[in-house]
Amino acid sequence: GEFRDTVPDEYRYTTAALTETHVRNREWVIGEMNRRGIAPGHVLNLKNSTVTFDYPGQMSVNDPYLFFVMWEIGRLSPAPLLRAIQDHYFDAVVVAPGLASAEGQLLDNPIQNLLRVLFQHYQLAIHGEDVNVLTPRPAPQGSTS
């Protein structure tokens, strides 16, 4: 029923024009990552599963939505990922283009808490049409870490 009842243009990247736009946006972000020395490195994917195949680097979290569900229902602990974020393990983090800060994120939800911790340790480096890319915040002046 889903394929039969859905207008084909409503599927993402199914027309030549949409595919061309997506590829152009992806190539721009990859160029910016290369220019800034971000790729290829350790990359955390917090956007969606297609990012896993779109961007260079050693990608972690290949299906964010599956992980989000597992964290929210308590079947998987986000603690190892939170430690990796705090330790600046990732050279870059890929998130949705509308996500540029932790504003409005609460403590009572594992995903929102993850985003709060993320933005304490990472900052917006690249704002793209399809994704934003975050990089580690510089260590504060006088910090020994």
C-alpha positions in Angstrom: 0.0 0.0 0.0 2.7 2.5 0.9 4.3 2.5 -2.6 1.0 2.3 -4.4 -0.6 5.2 -2.5 2.4 7.6 -2.3 3.2 10.2 -5.0 6.7 9.3 -6.3 7.9 12.9 -5.9 7.3 12.6 -2.2 10.2 10.1 -1.8 13.5 11.8 -1.1 16.1 11.9 -3.9 13.9 10.0 -6.4 14.0 12.6 -9.1 17.1 13.6 -11.1 16.9 17.2 -9.7 16.6 16.1 -6.1 19.5 13.6 -6.5 21.6 16.3 -8.1 20.9 18.7 -5.2 21.7 16.1 -2.6 25.0 15.2 -4.4 26.0 18.8 -4.8 25.2 19.5 -1.0 27.2 16.4 0.0 30.2 17.3 -2.1 30.2 20.8 -0.7 30.3 19.4 2.9 33.0 16.9 2.0 35.0 19.7 0.5 34.6 21.8 3.6 35.6 18.9 5.8 38.7 18.3 3.7 39.6 22.0 3.7 39.4 22.0 7.5 41.3 18.7 7.9 38.3 16.9 9.3 38.1 13.9 6.9 38.9 11.1 7.0 38.8 10.6 10.7 36.5 9.3 13.4 33.0 10.6 12.6 29.9 10.2 14.7 26.6 10.0 12.8 23.7 11.4 14.8 21.6 12.3 11.7 20.4 9.2 9.8 21.6 5.9 8.3 22.3 7.4 4.8 25.0 9.6 6.3 26.9 6.4 7.0 27.5 6.0 3.3 27.6 9.7 2.2 30.6 10.9 4.1 34.2 9.8 4.4 35.8 8.7 7.6 35.4 5.9 10.2 31.7 6.3 10.9 30.3 5.4 14.3 26.5 4.8 14.9 25.4 3.6 11.5 21.7 3.8 12.3 21.0 6.6 14.8 17.3 6.0 15.1 17.8 2.4 16.2 20.3 3.6 18.8 17.9 6.4 19.9 15.2 3.8 20.6 17.6 1.5 22.4 18.8 4.3 24.6 15.3 5.6 25.3 14.0 2.2 26.4 17.0 1.5 28.5 18.2 -1.6 26.4 21.5 0.1 25.6 23.5 2.6 27.8 24.6 5.8 26.2 27.4 6.1 28.8 30.3 4.8 26.5 29.2 7.3 23.7 29.0 10.1 26.3 32.5 9.3 27.5 33.8 9.3 23.9 32.2 12.7 23.2 33.7 14.1 26.5 37.1 12.7 25.5 36.8 14.4 22.0 37.3 10.9 20.4 35.4 12.0 17.2 37.0 14.4 14.7 33.5 15.3 13.5 29.9 14.8 14.4 27.2 14.9 11.7 23.8 16.1 12.8 20.6 17.4 11.2 20.9 20.9 9.5 18.5 22.4 12.0 20.6 21.3 15.0 23.1 24.0 15.9 23.0 24.1 19.7 21.6 22.3 22.8 19.1 25.0 23.4 15.8 23.5 24.8 17.3 20.1 25.5 16.3 18.6 28.9 18.0 16.2 31.3 15.1 13.7 31.6 15.6 12.1 28.1 18.7 10.2 27.1 18.8 11.7 23.6 18.3 15.2 24.8 21.0 14.6 27.5 23.3 13.3 24.8 22.8 16.5 22.7 23.5 18.6 25.8 26.8 16.8 26.4 27.6 16.9 22.7 27.3 20.7 22.5 29.3 21.2 25.7 32.2 19.5 23.9 31.6 20.2 20.2 30.7 23.2 18.2 29.2 24.0 14.8 31.9 24.0 12.2 30.0 23.5 8.9 26.4 24.4 8.2 25.2 22.5 5.2 21.8 22.2 3.5 21.5 18.5 4.4 23.7 18.2 7.5 25.6 20.2 10.1 29.1 19.1 11.0 30.4 19.7 14.6 34.0 19.6 15.6 35.6 19.5 19.1 35.6 22.7 21.0 39.1 24.0 21.8 40.3 23.4 25.3 39.7 26.4 27.6 42.7 28.7 28.2 44.9 27.3 30.9 43.4 23.8 30.6 45.7 20.8 30.9 43.6 18.5 28.8 
